[in-house]
């Protein structure tokens, strides 16, 4: 079996999308910053306060789970076709899939005819079906996959769901116990303490970092993952949509879109905000007037109209140059990247204002005046003296804006100027569900799934941003 797996992966054709490259570049930047911050006490001190926050660390675990899903969904490839060319060359499918698609195989492949409710065994709408005796009747037909293993769904479904939920939860709990034990053993070995003593400290919350809260949160996700893995092959946990696709699969696949919008937009926004904010506050004069005029003019343009016009122009370019994009995924990815760029270009003004005001206040500080008196270049003063002293504002603003950008994607996709309609996103799910809310009976599960996944991510981001703000804001240190 191992040999078959190696042969399968070696036959795949890797596909590197633009957003994939930027996502892994961002991971590398974060890792490099972590290594750099370890040697700087002025950076380590506030981060220790973040790590000591119980709510912040619980939120960090939740965000880490979402990030792991997004990274799995950022490794793309195309599968080979069975038929080879005349000279033995290999052809590949036009569909681009990811490692997450392989992990969610049952959710991706088990497609029904149309709507079905969560944990349903029959379609949501009646159809005319020919009976064995030759007559026809309008009934709710059985699903092809959901509950297909049950002989009598009315009698066996509740017990089967309970059994599979408990068995999946037990498997997840076992994995949590094993992984937690290995983690605590590693801590005990590093500290040179007995395993029981370290375990007692962790469980009682006596450690500097609230490992117990983080382990409990990880345990919850492992138990939940075990339950989903046990049920997903036999039921549609969140039902199916109009074309029979599993709604849970769509919600999980939308995680990457939300995180890409929230993180890559920040990469576009930061250079503008940092450069213009520091220049306006330090250089003053006509430079300050020009930058103020620039962001005031930009703020005067309705953001939704600017984004809509840019996206529509890009869509026209994509439609008139189809030869530039080898697959549908490449076209959708280009639209996602362009949306990040537009959001970044239109959202740097708020942080620029904050940095301008803080820089103007610090310009009169003695260390800045001394550097200027010694003839230090303006660029060096801004990069070596001003920039490190405003980074707390940058970090707080970036973390606080993340949840707003995630919600912005949902709103933009809802009005039709967000990501490509073929791309999985919570905004597209909400947009597709809005027309179904008025039908009778109402189709509500697509909206619920998008809401639950978005709510958990935004709540975790807000809790983590509160911990970062409390740790980095100088005003909280004097209280």
C-alpha positions in Angstrom: 0.0 0.0 0.0 2.9 2.4 0.8 4.3 1.6 -2.7 1.0 2.4 -4.3 0.8 5.7 -2.4 4.3 6.7 -3.5 3.5 5.8 -7.1 0.3 7.9 -7.0 1.9 11.0 -5.6 4.9 10.7 -8.0 2.5 10.7 -11.0 0.9 14.0 -10.0 1.7 17.2 -11.7 2.3 20.0 -9.2 0.4 23.3 -9.7 1.6 26.5 -8.1 -1.0 29.2 -8.0 -0.1 32.8 -7.3 -1.8 32.8 -3.9 -0.1 29.5 -3.0 3.3 31.1 -3.5 2.3 34.1 -1.4 0.8 32.0 1.3 4.0 30.0 1.8 6.0 33.1 1.5 3.9 34.6 4.4 4.6 31.4 6.4 8.3 31.9 5.8 8.2 35.5 6.9 6.3 34.7 10.1 8.9 31.9 10.9 11.7 34.4 10.2 10.2 37.0 12.4 9.8 34.4 15.2 13.5 33.5 15.0 14.4 37.2 14.9 12.1 38.1 17.9 13.7 35.4 20.1 16.9 37.4 20.3 15.2 40.7 21.0 14.0 41.2 24.5 11.8 44.2 23.6 9.9 41.9 21.3 9.9 38.9 23.5 8.4 40.7 26.5 5.1 41.6 25.0 4.8 38.3 23.2 5.2 36.6 26.6 2.2 38.5 27.8 0.3 37.3 24.7 1.3 33.7 25.4 0.2 34.1 29.1 -3.3 35.0 28.1 -5.6 32.1 28.4 -8.2 33.5 26.0 -5.6 34.5 23.5 -4.0 31.0 23.5 -7.3 29.3 23.1 -8.0 31.6 20.1 -4.5 30.9 18.8 -5.3 27.1 18.7 -8.5 27.8 16.8 -6.7 30.0 14.3 -4.0 27.4 14.0 -6.6 24.7 13.1 -8.0 27.0 10.4 -4.5 27.8 9.2 -3.6 24.1 8.9 -6.7 23.5 6.7 -5.7 26.5 4.5 -2.1 25.2 4.1 -3.4 21.7 3.1 -5.7 23.4 0.6 -2.7 25.4 -0.8 -0.8 22.4 -2.1 -2.3 21.9 -5.6 -1.7 19.4 -8.3 -3.4 17.7 -11.3 -4.0 14.0 -11.6 -2.9 12.0 -14.7 -5.3 10.6 -17.2 -5.4 6.9 -17.8 -5.1 7.3 -21.6 -1.6 8.3 -22.8 -0.6 9.9 -26.0 0.7 8.2 -29.2 4.3 8.6 -28.0 3.6 7.6 -24.4 3.3 11.2 -23.1 1.1 11.7 -20.0 -1.9 14.0 -20.1 -3.4 15.5 -17.0 -6.9 16.4 -16.0 -8.0 20.1 -16.2 -9.3 19.9 -12.6 -6.9 21.2 -10.0 -7.2 19.5 -6.6 -5.3 19.8 -3.3 -4.2 17.7 -0.4 -7.3 18.8 1.4 -9.4 17.3 -1.4 -7.7 14.0 -0.9 -8.3 14.1 2.8 -11.9 15.0 2.3 -12.4 12.3 -0.3 -15.9 11.0 0.8 -17.2 14.6 1.2 -15.9 15.5 -2.3 -17.0 12.5 -4.2 -20.4 11.6 -2.7 -22.6 13.9 -4.8 -26.4 13.6 -4.6 -29.0 14.6 -7.2 -30.1 17.8 -5.4 -31.0 19.1 -1.9 -30.9 17.0 1.2 -31.2 18.1 4.8 -28.5 17.5 7.4 -28.3 13.7 8.2 -31.1 13.0 5.8 -31.6 9.7 4.1 -34.0 11.0 1.5 -34.1 13.9 -0.9 -35.6 17.2 0.2 -38.1 17.4 -2.6 -40.6 14.8 -3.9 -40.1 13.1 -7.3 -42.2 10.9 -9.5 -40.9 7.4 -9.0 -42.0 4.2 -10.8 -42.9 1.5 -8.2 -42.1 -2.2 -8.6 -45.7 -3.0 -9.5 -45.5 -0.6 -12.5 -47.4 2.3 -11.0 -45.9 5.7 -10.3 -46.1 7.9 -7.2 -44.6 11.1 -5.9 -42.3 10.3 -3.0 -39.1 11.4 -1.3 -36.5 9.1 -3.0 -33.6 7.6 -1.0 -30.3 9.3 -1.3 -27.5 7.6 -3.2 -25.0 8.0 -0.4 -26.6 9.5 2.7 -27.8 6.7 4.9 -27.6 4.2 2.0 -26.2 1.5 4.3 -29.4 1.5 6.4 -32.1 -1.1 5.7 -34.8 0.8 7.5 -33.7 4.5 8.0 -36.7 5.3 10.2 -35.7 2.6 12.6 -31.9 2.5 12.4 -30.8 6.0 11.7 -30.8 7.5 15.2 -28.9 4.5 16.7 -26.4 4.4 13.8 -25.6 8.1 14.2 -25.2 7.8 17.9 -22.9 4.8 17.5 -20.7 6.4 14.9 -20.5 9.7 16.8 -19.4 7.9 20.0 -16.9 5.7 18.2 -15.4 8.7 16.3 -15.3 10.8 19.5 -13.6 7.9 21.2 -11.0 7.7 18.5 -10.4 11.4 18.6 -10.1 11.3 22.4 -7.6 8.5 22.2 -5.5 10.5 19.7 -5.6 13.5 22.1 -4.5 11.4 25.1 -1.5 10.0 23.1 -0.4 13.3 21.6 -0.9 15.2 24.9 1.1 12.5 26.7 3.9 12.8 24.2 3.9 16.6 24.5 3.9 16.5 28.3 6.7 13.9 28.2 8.7 16.2 26.0 8.2 19.1 28.4 9.2 16.9 31.4 12.4 15.8 29.6 13.3 19.3 28.7 12.8 20.6 32.2 14.5 17.5 33.8 11.4 16.8 35.9 9.3 13.6 36.5 6.5 13.0 34.1 3.8 13.1 36.8 5.1 16.4 38.2 5.0 18.1 34.8 1.5 16.6 34.1 0.2 18.0 37.4 1.6 21.4 36.6 0.1 21.4 33.2 -3.4 20.2 34.3 -3.5 22.6 37.2 -2.5 25.6 35.1 0.7 26.3 37.0 2.8 26.8 33.8 3.7 30.3 32.5 1.9 29.4 29.2 -1.7 28.1 29.7 -1.0 24.7 28.2 -4.0 23.1 29.8 -6.4 25.5 28.0 -4.6 24.9 24.7 -4.6 21.1 25.2 -8.3 21.1 26.1 -9.1 23.2 23.0 -7.0 20.9 20.8 -8.8 17.9 22.4 -12.1 19.4 21.5 -11.1 19.7 17.8 -9.6 16.2 17.7 -12.9 14.7 19.2 -14.9 16.8 16.7 -12.7 15.7 13.8 -13.1 12.0 14.9 -16.8 12.4 14.9 -16.9 14.0 11.5 -14.5 11.4 10.0 -16.7 8.6 11.4 -19.9 10.1 10.0 -18.9 11.8 6.8 -18.6 8.6 4.8 -22.2 7.7 5.6 -24.2 10.9 6.1 -24.2 14.5 4.8 -23.6 16.2 8.1 -24.6 19.7 6.8 -26.8 18.4 4.0 -26.3 19.1 0.3 -26.9 22.0 -2.0 -28.9 22.5 -5.2 -26.6 20.4 -7.3 -26.0 17.8 -4.6 -22.6 18.8 -3.3 -21.9 18.3 0.4 -22.3 21.6 2.2 -19.7 20.6 4.9 -17.1 20.1 2.1 -17.9 23.6 0.7 -17.6 25.2 4.2 -14.2 23.6 4.9 -12.9 24.5 1.4 -13.9 28.1 2.0 -11.4 28.4 4.9 -8.5 29.0 2.6 -10.3 31.8 0.7 -11.1 33.6 4.0 -7.6 33.4 5.3 -6.0 34.4 2.0 -8.2 37.5 1.9 -7.4 38.3 5.5 -3.6 37.8 5.2 -2.6 38.7 1.7 -4.5 41.9 1.8 -2.4 42.9 4.8 0.8 42.3 2.8 -0.5 44.7 0.2 -1.7 47.3 2.7 1.4 47.4 5.0 4.0 49.0 2.6 1.7 51.9 1.7 0.6 52.6 5.3 4.2 52.3 6.7 5.9 54.4 4.0 3.3 57.1 3.7 2.5 57.3 7.4 6.1 57.7 8.5 6.9 60.1 5.7 3.9 62.3 6.4 4.5 62.5 10.1 8.3 63.0 10.0 9.0 65.1 6.9 5.9 67.3 7.3 5.6 70.2 4.8 4.5 69.6 1.3 5.1 65.8 1.7 2.5 65.7 4.5 0.1 67.8 2.4 0.5 65.5 -0.6 0.0 62.3 1.3 -3.0 63.7 3.2 -4.6 64.8 -0.2 -3.9 61.3 -1.5 -5.7 59.3 1.2 -8.4 61.9 1.6 -9.2 61.6 -2.1 -9.1 57.8 -1.9 -11.5 57.8 1.1 -13.9 60.0 -0.8 -14.4 57.3 -3.4 -17.1 54.7 -2.4 -15.0 51.6 -1.7 -17.6 49.2 -3.1 -17.8 51.0 -6.4 -14.0 51.1 -6.7 -13.7 47.4 -6.0 -16.6 46.5 -8.3 -15.2 48.5 -11.2 -11.7 46.9 -10.8 -13.1 43.4 -10.5 -15.3 43.9 -13.6 -12.4 45.2 -15.6 -10.3 42.2 -14.6 -13.1 39.8 -15.5 -13.3 41.4 -19.0 -9.6 40.9 -19.4 -9.8 37.2 -18.3 -12.7 36.6 -20.6 -10.9 38.1 -23.6 -7.6 36.3 -22.9 -8.6 32.7 -22.1 -5.3 31.4 -23.5 -3.4 32.9 -20.6 -5.0 30.6 -18.1 -4.5 26.9 -18.4 -7.2 25.9 -15.9 -10.3 27.3 -14.3 -8.5 27.3 -11.0 -5.9 29.6 -12.4 -8.6 32.1 -13.5 -10.3 32.0 -10.2 -7.0 32.4 -8.4 -6.1 35.5 -10.4 -9.4 37.1 -9.5 -8.8 36.2 -5.8 -5.3 37.8 -6.0 -6.6 40.9 -7.7 -9.3 41.2 -5.0 -6.6 41.1 -2.3 -4.7 43.8 -4.1 -7.7 46.1 -4.5 -8.7 45.6 -0.9 -5.2 46.4 0.2 -5.0 49.5 -1.9 -8.2 50.8 -0.5 -7.7 49.9 3.2 -4.3 51.4 4.0 -5.6 54.9 4.8 -6.7 54.2 8.3 -3.4 52.8 9.5 -1.6 55.6 7.6 -3.5 58.2 9.7 -2.6 56.5 12.9 1.1 56.2 12.0 1.2 59.8 10.9 -0.1 61.0 14.2 2.2 58.8 16.3 5.2 59.8 14.1 4.4 63.5 14.6 4.4 63.0 18.3 7.7 61.1 18.3 9.3 63.6 16.0 9.8 65.9 18.9 11.4 63.2 21.1 14.9 63.7 22.3 16.4 60.7 20.7 15.0 61.7 17.3 16.3 65.3 17.7 19.7 64.0 18.8 19.9 61.7 15.7 19.0 64.6 13.5 21.6 66.9 15.1 24.3 64.4 14.5 23.4 64.4 10.8 21.8 61.0 10.5 19.9 60.6 7.2 16.1 60.9 7.3 15.6 57.5 5.9 17.8 55.9 8.6 16.0 57.8 11.4 12.6 56.6 10.1 13.8 53.0 9.7 15.9 52.6 12.9 14.3 55.0 15.4 10.7 55.6 14.3 9.6 52.3 12.8 10.4 50.0 15.8 8.5 52.5 18.1 5.3 52.4 16.0 5.3 48.6 15.4 2.8 48.1 18.3 0.3 50.2 16.4 0.9 48.3 13.2 0.6 44.9 14.9 -2.6 45.8 16.8 -4.2 47.3 13.7 -3.3 44.4 11.5 -4.8 41.8 13.9 -7.9 43.8 14.5 -8.5 44.3 10.7 -8.2 40.6 9.9 -11.7 39.8 11.0 -13.1 42.8 9.1 -11.4 41.6 5.9 -12.9 38.1 6.4 -16.4 39.6 6.7 -15.7 41.9 3.7 -15.1 38.9 1.5 -18.5 37.6 2.5 -20.2 40.9 1.8 -18.5 41.4 -1.6 -19.3 37.9 -2.8 -22.9 38.4 -1.7 -23.2 41.4 -3.9 -21.4 39.6 -6.8 -18.1 41.5 -6.9 -16.1 39.1 -4.7 -14.2 36.0 -5.5 -15.0 33.9 -8.6 -18.4 32.1 -8.4 -16.6 28.8 -9.0 -14.4 29.2 -6.0 -15.6 28.0 -2.6 -16.1 30.8 -0.2 -18.5 31.6 2.6 -19.7 34.6 0.7 -20.6 32.5 -2.3 -22.4 30.1 0.0 -24.5 32.9 1.5 -25.2 34.3 -1.9 -26.4 30.9 -3.1 -28.5 30.4 -0.1 -30.3 33.7 -0.1 -32.7 32.7 -2.8 -33.4 29.4 -1.1 -34.5 31.0 2.2 -37.8 32.0 0.5 -38.8 28.6 -0.8 -41.1 26.3 1.0 -39.8 24.2 2.6 -36.9 26.5 3.4 -33.3 25.4 2.7 -31.4 26.8 5.7 -28.3 24.6 6.2 -26.0 26.3 3.7 -26.4 29.6 5.5 -26.0 27.9 8.8 -22.8 26.2 7.8 -21.2 29.4 6.4 -22.3 31.3 9.6 -20.9 28.7 12.0 -17.5 28.5 10.3 -17.2 32.3 9.8 -18.4 33.0 13.4 -15.8 30.7 15.0 -12.9 32.2 12.9 -13.9 35.9 13.5 -14.5 35.3 17.2 -11.1 33.6 17.6 -9.4 36.5 15.6 -11.1 39.1 17.9 -10.1 37.3 21.1 -6.5 36.9 19.9 -6.4 40.6 18.8 -7.6 41.6 22.3 -4.7 39.7 23.8 -2.2 41.3 21.3 -3.6 44.8 22.0 -3.3 44.4 25.8 0.3 43.2 25.4 1.6 45.7 22.9 -0.4 48.9 23.7 1.9 51.1 25.9 -1.1 52.7 27.5 -2.0 49.4 29.3 1.5 49.1 30.7 1.2 52.2 32.9 -2.1 51.1 34.5 
